[in-house]
Amino acid sequence: MPVTELLALGMIGAFFVLLLGGIPVAICLAVTGFVFGYLGFGTALFGLLPARIFGVVTNYTLLALPLFIFMGIMLEKSRIAEELLDVIGLAMGGLRGGMALAIVLVGVLMGAASGVVGATVVTLGLICLGPIVNRGYDRAVASGIICASGTLGQIIPPSLVLILLADIMGESVGTLFAAALIPGLVLAGLFVTYILALGLVMPKRLPAIPRSERRQISGRELALKLVKVVLPPLALIFLVLGSIIGGVAAPTEAASMGALGSLLLALLAGRLDYATLRDVVRSSFVTSAMVFLILIFAQPFGLAFRGLGGERLVQDAFALVPGGFDGQVLFLMLLVFVLGFFLEWIEISYIALPLFLPVFIQAGADMAWIAILVAVNLQTSFLTPPFGWALFFLKGVAPPEVRTADIYRGVLPFIALQLVGLALVYLFPETALWLPAAIGW
């Protein structure tokens, strides 16, 4: 094996050693990229680096990221999700597991309105974990529902994951948004089916809201509240996603309108003041800076790995996988799933995924389908112990009686449901490819 390829393997190993040592991801990327690139080629390899970094910071599509982040945080800070949960919970409270169904529905709406998983999980955890546990819900079931529902923003447009995957895979954002819509709703449907079945089999773990409490508000008042509370976020979702998928606006243009729309919703709700705006802007800057720092520092890493012959190593490894193209797809899914136990989605997307793309491009695979498979798979990385971020987010806001073991136990059925959803997208590619074809993407 040539020395450069040995250096490529050592580079991957060194990255994981630094990462497990607690060093921030961006620093791990930069250090391993510069050190091993210099060992292999000296300074000559990095002549292209300024152009690569310039391409990242001036990428028009990536400008949508901070705008969508702003929109999601504004919706969280203005407590719109809190109102949604209250009203939808009352509407569904007569069912066993009705509050859990409301959480799933709010997770879908918040995911479609913001795409920021952390904000959705924290918001749902703060609003409803304590109250539904006090209503008699099993702590593990309640924790699993909140974590899983909060991660729906990972796959339901306008997901930040989909925007980055579009950039990595050379697909349009509109295509991936359209391709992800049905798989995202299928996942939500699987969650709903599981909750309804659990309510029938084990009703004591998901009790209904008492009739006396539901009678405190009339049907007419509830209907008016549903229109007042649910309609504005739905209108925002329709305008943002519809304009992108319909080809009316570019992702960045639609994201700017979404950010403006979130400001208007907060203003109409009477919750837009200087303190809220300051917190939202500050949080948006911090989150956006973290994302872009990783994107920038991924450039020397990727440049060094390719220069050292890493892509050829990956292609040779895939050639040894039995089963042809299907075997290679399944191998990629297994690898992404395992990496999800230890790495964040952005690290997997910008470090691992580009290494394997040439194999599938050469095989003539539909890259939109591959992207949705990866996106559904990456969603499980938020739930898989020990480093699932949804678990950390929820634990940070959970009441003392909810233990870490409850949260870990509660997410296991939803990890299995997400793998079922992944299998459905793999076995029936039309779930991802039908809508883009129908609207002409």
C-alpha positions in Angstrom: 0.0 0.0 0.0 1.4 3.4 -0.9 2.6 5.7 1.9 -0.1 8.3 1.0 -2.9 5.8 1.5 -1.4 4.8 4.8 -1.5 8.5 5.7 -5.2 8.7 4.7 -6.0 5.8 7.1 -3.9 7.4 9.8 -5.8 10.6 9.2 -9.2 9.0 9.9 -7.8 7.3 13.0 -6.3 10.5 14.3 -9.6 12.4 13.8 -11.5 9.9 15.9 -8.8 9.9 18.6 -8.9 13.7 18.9 -12.7 13.6 18.9 -13.0 11.0 21.6 -10.4 13.2 23.6 -13.1 15.9 23.8 -11.6 18.3 21.3 -14.2 20.3 19.3 -15.1 18.8 15.9 -14.0 21.8 13.9 -10.6 21.8 15.5 -10.3 18.0 14.9 -11.0 18.5 11.2 -8.5 21.4 10.8 -5.7 19.7 12.7 -5.9 16.4 11.0 -6.4 17.9 7.6 -3.4 20.3 7.8 -1.0 17.9 9.5 -1.6 14.8 7.3 -1.9 16.9 4.2 1.5 18.6 4.9 3.1 15.2 5.7 1.9 13.9 2.3 2.5 16.8 0.0 3.9 19.7 1.9 2.3 23.1 1.3 1.5 22.4 -2.3 -1.7 20.5 -1.5 -3.4 23.6 0.0 -3.1 25.9 -3.0 -6.8 25.2 -3.7 -7.9 25.8 -0.1 -8.7 29.6 -0.3 -11.0 29.0 -3.3 -12.7 26.1 -1.4 -13.3 28.2 1.7 -14.5 31.2 -0.5 -16.9 28.8 -2.2 -18.4 27.8 1.2 -18.9 31.3 2.6 -20.3 32.7 -0.7 -22.6 29.7 -1.4 -26.0 31.3 -2.0 -27.9 28.2 -1.0 -26.1 27.9 2.4 -27.2 31.5 3.2 -30.6 29.9 3.9 -29.2 28.1 7.0 -29.0 31.1 9.4 -32.4 32.4 8.2 -34.1 29.1 8.9 -32.3 28.9 12.2 -33.6 32.4 13.1 -37.1 31.4 12.1 -37.0 28.3 14.3 -35.6 30.0 17.4 -38.1 32.9 17.0 -41.0 30.4 17.0 -39.6 28.8 20.1 -39.0 32.0 22.0 -42.4 33.4 21.1 -44.1 30.3 22.7 -46.1 29.5 19.6 -45.4 25.8 20.1 -46.8 26.1 23.6 -50.1 27.3 22.3 -50.2 24.7 19.6 -49.7 21.9 22.2 -52.4 23.2 24.5 -55.1 23.6 21.9 -54.3 20.4 20.0 -53.9 18.5 23.3 -57.4 19.5 24.3 -58.8 18.6 20.9 -57.3 15.1 21.1 -57.4 14.6 24.8 -60.4 12.2 24.7 -58.3 9.5 23.1 -56.0 7.2 25.0 -52.6 8.7 24.2 -54.3 11.8 22.9 -51.7 14.1 24.4 -49.0 12.0 22.9 -50.7 12.3 19.5 -50.8 16.1 20.0 -47.0 16.0 20.7 -46.4 14.2 17.4 -48.6 16.7 15.5 -46.8 19.7 17.1 -43.5 18.0 16.3 -44.5 17.8 12.6 -45.7 21.4 12.6 -42.6 22.8 14.4 -40.3 20.7 12.2 -42.0 22.1 9.1 -41.9 25.6 10.5 -38.3 25.7 11.7 -36.2 22.6 10.9 -34.2 23.1 14.2 -34.3 19.8 16.1 -32.8 21.1 19.4 -35.2 23.9 19.7 -38.2 21.6 19.1 -37.1 18.9 21.6 -36.3 21.5 24.3 -39.6 23.3 23.7 -41.7 20.1 23.9 -39.7 18.9 26.9 -40.3 22.2 28.8 -43.9 22.4 27.9 -45.3 19.0 28.3 -43.0 16.4 29.9 -43.8 17.3 33.4 -47.5 17.8 32.9 -48.1 14.5 31.0 -46.1 12.5 33.5 -48.3 14.1 36.2 -51.3 13.0 34.3 -50.2 9.4 34.6 -48.2 8.8 31.5 -45.4 6.3 31.8 -42.1 8.3 32.1 -40.3 6.3 29.5 -43.1 6.5 27.0 -43.5 10.2 27.5 -39.7 10.8 27.0 -39.5 8.6 23.9 -42.5 10.4 22.3 -41.0 13.9 22.9 -37.5 12.9 21.7 -38.9 11.2 18.5 -41.4 14.0 17.7 -38.7 16.6 18.2 -36.4 14.9 15.6 -39.1 15.0 12.9 -37.6 18.4 11.9 -34.6 16.4 10.8 -36.4 15.0 7.8 -39.5 17.2 7.3 -38.7 20.3 5.1 -37.2 22.9 5.6 -34.7 20.6 7.3 -31.1 22.0 7.8 -29.9 18.5 7.0 -31.6 18.5 3.6 -30.1 21.9 2.7 -26.6 20.6 3.5 -27.2 17.3 1.7 -28.3 19.3 -1.4 -25.0 21.1 -1.3 -22.9 17.9 -0.8 -24.8 15.8 -3.4 -25.2 18.5 -6.1 -29.0 18.3 -6.0 -31.4 21.2 -5.8 -32.9 22.1 -2.4 -36.4 22.0 -3.9 -35.9 18.4 -5.1 -34.8 17.2 -1.7 -37.6 19.1 0.0 -40.1 17.5 -2.2 -38.5 14.0 -1.9 -38.4 14.2 1.9 -42.0 15.3 2.4 -43.7 11.9 2.1 -41.1 9.9 4.0 -41.3 12.4 6.8 -45.1 12.1 7.0 -44.7 8.3 6.8 -42.4 8.4 9.9 -45.0 10.6 11.7 -47.7 8.1 10.7 -45.6 5.2 12.2 -45.3 7.1 15.5 -49.1 7.8 15.5 -49.9 4.1 14.8 -47.6 3.0 17.6 -49.2 5.4 20.1 -52.7 4.3 19.2 -51.7 0.6 19.5 -50.0 1.2 22.8 -53.1 3.1 24.1 -55.2 0.0 23.2 -52.9 -2.6 24.7 -51.6 -0.6 27.7 -54.2 2.1 28.4 -52.8 2.9 31.9 -49.5 4.1 30.3 -51.2 6.7 28.1 -54.4 7.8 29.9 -57.0 10.1 28.3 -57.7 13.6 29.7 -60.7 13.4 32.1 -64.0 14.3 30.6 -64.6 16.9 33.4 -61.5 18.8 32.3 -62.5 18.7 28.6 -66.0 20.0 29.3 -64.5 23.3 30.6 -64.2 24.5 27.0 -67.1 24.3 24.5 -66.7 22.8 21.1 -67.2 26.2 19.4 -64.5 27.8 21.6 -62.1 25.0 20.8 -62.7 25.2 17.1 -62.1 29.0 17.2 -58.9 28.4 19.1 -57.7 25.8 16.6 -58.2 28.2 13.8 -56.5 31.1 15.6 -53.5 29.1 16.9 -52.9 26.5 14.2 -53.7 28.5 11.0 -50.9 31.1 11.2 -48.1 28.5 11.5 -49.7 26.4 8.8 -49.8 29.5 6.5 -46.1 30.2 7.2 -45.2 26.6 6.4 -47.3 26.7 3.2 -45.7 29.9 2.0 -42.1 28.8 2.8 -42.2 25.2 1.5 -44.7 25.9 -1.3 -42.5 28.6 -2.7 -39.4 26.4 -2.7 -41.0 23.2 -3.9 -43.1 25.0 -6.5 -40.1 26.8 -7.9 -41.4 30.3 -7.1 -38.5 31.3 -4.8 -35.0 30.1 -4.2 -34.4 28.5 -0.8 -32.6 31.6 0.5 -35.4 33.9 -0.6 -38.0 31.6 1.0 -36.0 31.4 4.2 -35.9 35.2 4.4 -39.6 35.3 4.0 -39.9 32.6 6.7 -37.8 34.7 9.1 -39.9 37.7 8.4 -43.1 35.6 8.9 -41.9 34.4 12.3 -41.3 38.0 13.3 -44.9 38.9 12.3 -46.3 35.9 14.1 -44.5 36.9 17.3 -45.7 40.5 16.8 -49.3 39.5 16.3 -49.1 37.3 19.4 -47.9 40.3 21.4 -44.6 38.6 22.3 -42.1 40.5 20.2 -40.0 42.8 22.4 -36.4 43.9 22.5 -35.3 41.2 25.0 -36.8 38.4 22.9 -35.4 39.8 19.7 -31.9 40.1 21.3 -32.0 36.5 22.5 -33.2 35.2 19.2 -30.5 37.1 17.2 -27.8 36.0 19.7 -28.8 32.3 19.6 -29.1 32.4 15.8 -25.6 33.8 15.5 -24.1 31.2 17.8 -25.8 28.3 16.1 -25.0 29.6 12.6 -21.3 30.2 13.5 -21.0 26.7 14.8 -22.4 25.2 11.6 -20.3 27.4 9.3 -17.1 26.8 11.3 -17.5 23.1 10.8 -18.2 23.6 7.1 -15.1 25.7 6.6 -12.8 23.4 8.6 -14.1 20.4 6.7 -12.5 21.8 3.5 -8.8 21.1 4.5 -9.8 17.7 5.8 -11.6 16.7 2.6 -8.8 18.2 0.4 -6.1 16.3 2.2 -8.1 13.0 2.3 -8.7 13.1 -1.4 -5.1 14.2 -2.2 -3.8 11.2 -0.2 -5.9 8.7 -2.2 -8.6 8.2 0.4 -11.4 8.1 -2.3 -9.6 5.2 -4.0 -9.4 3.4 -0.7 -13.1 3.8 -0.2 -13.9 2.6 -3.7 -11.8 -0.4 -3.3 -13.5 -1.2 0.0 -16.9 -0.9 -1.6 -15.9 -3.2 -4.4 -15.3 -5.9 -1.8 -18.9 -5.6 -0.4 -21.0 -8.6 -1.6 -24.5 -8.0 -3.2 -23.6 -5.5 -5.9 -25.3 -2.1 -5.8 -27.9 -3.2 -3.2 -25.2 -4.5 -0.9 -23.3 -1.2 -1.2 -26.4 0.8 -0.3 -27.0 -1.4 2.7 -23.4 -1.1 3.7 -23.6 2.7 3.6 -26.8 2.7 5.7 -25.2 0.4 8.3 -22.1 2.6 8.4 -24.2 5.8 8.8 -26.3 4.2 11.5 -23.2 3.0 13.5 -21.5 6.4 13.1 -24.7 8.0 14.5 -23.9 6.4 17.9 -20.8 8.6 18.2 -21.0 11.5 15.8 -23.4 14.3 15.0 -25.3 14.5 11.7 -23.2 17.4 10.4 -20.0 15.5 11.0 -21.3 12.4 9.2 -22.6 14.5 6.4 -19.5 16.5 5.7 -16.8 13.9 6.7 -18.1 10.4 5.9 -20.7 10.9 3.2 -18.5 12.7 0.6 -16.1 9.7 0.7 -18.7 7.3 -0.6 -20.6 9.5 -3.1 -18.3 8.8 -6.1 -19.2 5.1 -5.8 -22.9 5.8 -6.2 -22.4 8.4 -8.9 -20.4 5.9 -10.9 -23.1 3.3 -10.4 -25.7 5.8 -11.8 -27.8 5.8 -8.6 -30.6 8.4 -8.1 -28.8 10.8 -5.7 -32.1 12.2 -4.4 -33.1 8.8 -3.3 -29.7 8.2 -1.7 -30.0 11.6 0.0 -33.4 10.8 1.6 -32.1 7.4 2.7 -29.2 9.1 4.4 -31.5 11.8 5.9 -33.9 9.3 7.4 -30.9 7.3 8.8 -29.3 10.4 10.2 -32.5 11.1 12.1 -31.8 8.1 14.3 -28.4 9.7 15.3 -30.4 12.1 17.5 -31.9 9.2 19.4 -29.2 6.5 19.6 -27.3 6.3 22.9 -24.8 7.2 24.2 -24.4 10.5 22.2 -27.9 11.1 20.8 -28.4 14.9 21.1 -32.2 14.7 21.6 -31.5 12.6 24.7 -29.2 15.3 26.1 -31.6 18.1 25.1 -34.5 16.4 26.9 -32.4 15.5 30.0 -31.4 19.1 30.4 -35.0 20.2 30.8 -36.6 17.1 32.3 -38.0 17.2 35.9 -36.0 15.3 38.5 -38.2 12.2 38.6 -37.4 11.5 34.9 -34.2 9.6 34.9 -31.7 9.1 32.1 -32.6 5.4 32.1 -36.2 6.4 31.4 -35.2 8.5 28.4 -32.9 5.8 27.0 -35.6 3.1 27.4 -38.3 5.3 25.9 -36.5 6.0 22.6 -35.8 2.4 21.8 -39.2 1.7 20.2 -38.9 4.9 18.1 -35.4 3.9 16.9 -37.0 0.7 15.7 -39.8 2.6 14.0 -37.3 4.9 12.2 -35.5 1.8 10.9 -38.9 0.5 9.6 -39.3 3.9 7.9 -35.8 3.6 6.4 -36.7 0.1 5.1 -39.9 1.4 3.5 -37.9 4.2 1.6 -35.3 1.6 0.5 -37.9 -1.0 -0.6 -40.2 1.6 -2.2 -38.1 4.4 -3.7 -41.3 5.9 -5.1 -42.0 7.3 -1.6 -39.2 9.7 -2.1 -39.1 10.0 -5.9 -42.8 10.3 -6.8 -43.4 13.9 -5.6 -40.3 15.5 -7.3 -41.3 13.7 -10.6 -45.0 14.8 -10.2 -44.1 18.5 -9.9 -41.4 18.4 -12.5 -38.2 18.6 -10.5 
